[in-house]
Amino acid sequence: MANALDSAKTPLLLIGGGGHCAAVIDVVESTGSYEIVGIVEAPGAECKELMGYPVVGIDEDLESLIQQTPNCLITVGQMKTAGLRKKLYDRVLALGGHLPVIVSPLARVARQTEIGAGSVVMHFALVNSLAKIGHNCIINNYASIEHGVSIGAHCHLSTRSTVNGDCHIGHSCFLGSSATVLQGRSIVPDTVIGAATLVTQDITHAGIYVGAPAKQSLGNRPEGS
């Protein structure tokens, strides 16, 4: 079970259980700066605890929970759409909560970078010089963001994805594992880039893209975009 709260650490509330939450717990613990007080789950969720941390309430309890623990992190995962993460992020702010930036000590974040509130940079990720990452983003294990890159809010860069120098990724995008965006390319908001996809040209229409080079998949748009 989790240890009693350490008064030297900042109490932190996690919003959303599941596999992504478990991965983020490991990152939070590795920082040594935060003490997880518990997890907020969706109504009807069967999970009562995760990795020794209790489920302390459901979404409807957020107002009272945030009064007790203002520092929160959105730990719901993100695949085709950022809708739920965006909704939870906005609600936390409306209730007076704060969303710290969490960076694994195993990640490398260069000088003169910007990382928005509530974003998490996970183990062995790289954020290079002059890169800008918006709020509420997931920069997953071994993801690489090169110099001068701009990443919009509510994006998820999956494991081993690579965004080369001076690219611009719009808000609410998802890059699958091992996806690569070539130097200087732009991707419009609400776009899904499939695993191992190679983006060689600007993407100007939101949708789901796969292949090498990337091609739009059946003209579909991400669900909820």
C-alpha positions as CSV (number, residue, x, y, z in Angstrom):
1,M,0.0,0.0,0.0
2,A,1.0,3.6,-0.5
3,N,2.9,5.3,2.4
4,A,1.3,7.9,4.6
5,L,1.5,11.4,3.1
6,D,4.9,13.0,3.2
7,S,4.6,16.6,4.3
8,A,7.8,17.5,2.4
9,K,6.1,16.5,-0.9
10,T,3.3,18.3,-2.8
11,P,0.0,16.4,-2.6
12,L,-1.3,15.4,-6.1
13,L,-4.7,14.1,-7.2
14,L,-4.8,11.9,-10.3
15,I,-7.9,12.1,-12.5
16,G,-8.5,8.9,-14.5
17,G,-7.4,5.3,-13.8
18,G,-6.3,2.6,-16.1
19,G,-3.1,1.7,-17.9
20,H,-1.9,5.3,-18.7
21,C,-2.5,6.2,-15.1
22,A,-0.3,3.3,-13.9
23,A,2.5,4.5,-16.3
24,V,2.2,8.1,-15.0
25,I,2.3,6.9,-11.4
26,D,5.7,5.5,-12.1
27,V,6.8,8.9,-13.5
28,V,5.4,10.9,-10.6
29,E,7.0,8.6,-8.0
30,S,10.4,8.9,-9.8
31,T,10.4,12.7,-9.4
32,G,10.4,12.5,-5.6
33,S,8.4,15.8,-5.5
34,Y,4.8,14.7,-5.2
35,E,2.7,12.5,-3.0
36,I,-0.2,10.9,-4.7
37,V,-3.3,11.2,-2.5
38,G,-5.6,9.1,-4.7
39,I,-7.3,8.6,-8.0
40,V,-10.6,10.0,-9.3
41,E,-12.5,7.5,-11.5
42,A,-15.4,7.6,-13.9
43,P,-18.8,6.7,-12.5
44,G,-19.3,3.0,-12.5
45,A,-15.6,2.1,-12.7
46,E,-14.8,-1.1,-10.9
47,C,-11.3,-0.2,-9.9
48,K,-10.9,0.5,-6.2
49,E,-7.2,1.0,-6.1
50,L,-4.2,1.1,-8.5
51,M,-0.6,0.4,-7.6
52,G,-1.4,0.9,-3.9
53,Y,-3.2,4.2,-4.4
54,P,-7.0,4.3,-3.5
55,V,-9.8,5.5,-5.7
56,V,-11.0,8.5,-3.6
57,G,-14.0,9.5,-5.6
58,I,-15.7,9.9,-9.0
59,D,-16.0,12.8,-11.4
60,E,-19.0,14.2,-9.5
61,D,-16.8,14.6,-6.4
62,L,-14.1,16.7,-8.1
63,E,-15.2,20.0,-6.6
64,S,-14.7,18.8,-3.0
65,L,-11.6,16.8,-3.8
66,I,-9.9,19.8,-5.5
67,Q,-10.7,21.9,-2.5
68,Q,-8.7,19.4,-0.4
69,T,-6.0,18.8,-3.1
70,P,-5.7,21.6,-5.6
71,N,-2.8,20.1,-7.6
72,C,-4.1,17.6,-10.2
73,L,-3.0,15.7,-13.2
74,I,-5.2,14.3,-15.9
75,T,-4.2,10.6,-16.2
76,V,-6.8,9.5,-18.7
77,G,-5.2,8.2,-21.9
78,Q,-5.7,9.5,-25.4
79,M,-6.0,7.7,-28.6
80,K,-8.3,8.9,-31.5
81,T,-9.7,11.9,-29.7
82,A,-8.5,14.3,-27.0
83,G,-12.1,15.2,-26.0
84,L,-12.2,13.6,-22.6
85,R,-8.8,14.9,-21.5
86,K,-9.8,18.4,-22.7
87,K,-13.1,18.3,-20.8
88,L,-11.4,17.2,-17.6
89,Y,-8.6,19.8,-17.9
90,D,-11.1,22.6,-18.4
91,R,-13.2,21.4,-15.4
92,V,-10.2,21.3,-13.1
93,L,-9.3,24.9,-14.0
94,A,-12.9,26.0,-13.5
95,L,-12.9,24.5,-10.1
96,G,-9.8,26.3,-9.1
97,G,-7.4,23.4,-9.5
98,H,-3.7,23.6,-10.6
99,L,-2.0,21.4,-13.1
100,P,1.8,21.1,-12.6
101,V,4.2,20.0,-15.3
102,I,5.6,16.5,-14.5
103,V,9.0,15.6,-16.1
104,S,10.6,12.2,-15.5
105,P,14.2,12.5,-14.2
106,L,15.1,10.0,-16.9
107,A,13.9,12.4,-19.7
108,R,16.0,15.1,-21.2
109,V,14.6,18.6,-21.5
110,A,16.9,21.2,-23.0
111,R,17.3,24.8,-22.0
112,Q,14.9,27.4,-23.4
113,T,12.0,25.1,-23.9
114,E,8.4,25.8,-22.9
115,I,6.0,23.1,-21.4
116,G,2.4,23.9,-20.7
117,A,0.5,23.2,-17.5
118,G,-0.6,19.6,-16.9
119,S,1.7,18.1,-19.5
120,V,3.8,15.0,-18.6
121,V,7.2,14.1,-20.1
122,M,7.7,10.4,-19.5
123,H,10.8,8.3,-19.2
124,F,13.6,8.7,-21.8
125,A,11.7,11.3,-23.8
126,L,13.7,14.1,-25.4
127,V,12.6,17.8,-25.7
128,N,15.2,19.7,-27.5
129,S,16.2,23.4,-27.5
130,L,13.6,26.0,-28.3
131,A,10.7,23.5,-28.5
132,K,7.3,24.5,-27.2
133,I,4.7,22.1,-25.8
134,G,1.2,23.2,-25.0
135,H,-0.8,22.3,-21.9
136,N,-2.2,18.9,-21.1
137,C,0.0,17.0,-23.4
138,I,1.4,13.4,-23.1
139,I,5.0,13.1,-24.3
140,N,5.4,9.3,-23.9
141,N,8.4,7.1,-23.3
142,Y,11.3,7.6,-25.8
143,A,9.3,10.2,-27.8
144,S,11.7,12.8,-29.5
145,I,10.8,16.4,-30.0
146,E,13.6,18.2,-31.9
147,H,14.7,21.9,-31.9
148,G,12.2,24.6,-32.6
149,V,9.2,22.3,-32.7
150,S,5.8,23.6,-31.6
151,I,3.2,21.1,-30.2
152,G,-0.3,22.4,-29.5
153,A,-2.4,21.7,-26.4
154,H,-4.0,18.3,-25.7
155,C,-1.6,16.3,-27.9
156,H,-0.3,12.8,-27.3
157,L,3.0,11.8,-28.8
158,S,3.2,8.0,-28.3
159,T,6.3,5.8,-27.6
160,R,9.3,6.4,-29.9
161,S,7.4,8.9,-32.1
162,T,9.7,11.6,-33.6
163,V,9.0,15.1,-34.5
164,N,11.9,16.6,-36.4
165,G,13.2,20.2,-36.2
166,D,10.9,23.2,-36.8
167,C,7.7,21.2,-37.2
168,H,4.3,22.5,-36.0
169,I,1.8,20.1,-34.6
170,G,-1.7,21.5,-34.0
171,H,-3.8,21.0,-30.9
172,S,-5.5,17.7,-30.0
173,C,-3.3,15.6,-32.3
174,F,-2.2,12.0,-31.7
175,L,1.0,10.5,-33.0
176,G,1.2,6.7,-32.8
177,S,4.2,4.7,-31.7
178,S,7.2,5.2,-34.0
179,A,5.5,7.7,-36.2
180,T,7.9,10.2,-37.7
181,V,7.3,13.8,-38.9
182,L,10.0,15.1,-41.2
183,Q,11.8,18.5,-40.7
184,G,9.6,21.6,-41.0
185,R,6.3,19.9,-41.6
186,S,3.0,21.1,-40.2
187,I,0.0,19.1,-39.1
188,V,-3.5,20.6,-38.6
189,P,-5.4,20.2,-35.3
190,D,-7.5,17.1,-34.5
191,T,-5.3,14.8,-36.6
192,V,-4.4,11.1,-35.9
193,I,-1.1,9.8,-37.3
194,G,-1.0,6.1,-37.1
195,A,1.8,3.9,-35.7
196,A,5.0,3.9,-37.8
197,T,3.6,6.5,-40.2
198,L,6.0,8.8,-42.0
199,V,4.8,12.3,-42.6
200,T,6.7,13.8,-45.5
201,Q,4.4,16.7,-46.5
202,D,2.2,19.2,-44.6
203,I,-1.1,17.8,-43.5
204,T,-3.8,20.4,-44.1
205,H,-7.0,18.4,-43.5
206,A,-7.8,16.7,-40.2
207,G,-8.2,13.0,-40.4
208,I,-6.5,9.7,-39.8
209,Y,-3.3,9.1,-41.7
210,V,-1.3,5.9,-42.1
211,G,1.6,4.6,-44.2
212,A,5.0,5.7,-45.5
213,P,4.5,8.3,-46.9
214,A,1.3,9.2,-44.9
215,K,-2.0,9.0,-46.7
216,Q,-5.4,9.8,-45.4
217,S,-7.3,6.6,-44.4
218,L,-10.7,6.4,-46.2
219,G,-11.3,10.1,-45.5
220,N,-12.2,9.4,-41.9
221,R,-12.0,12.1,-39.3
222,P,-11.0,11.3,-35.7
223,E,-14.1,10.5,-33.6
224,G,-15.2,13.5,-31.6
225,S,-13.2,16.1,-33.6
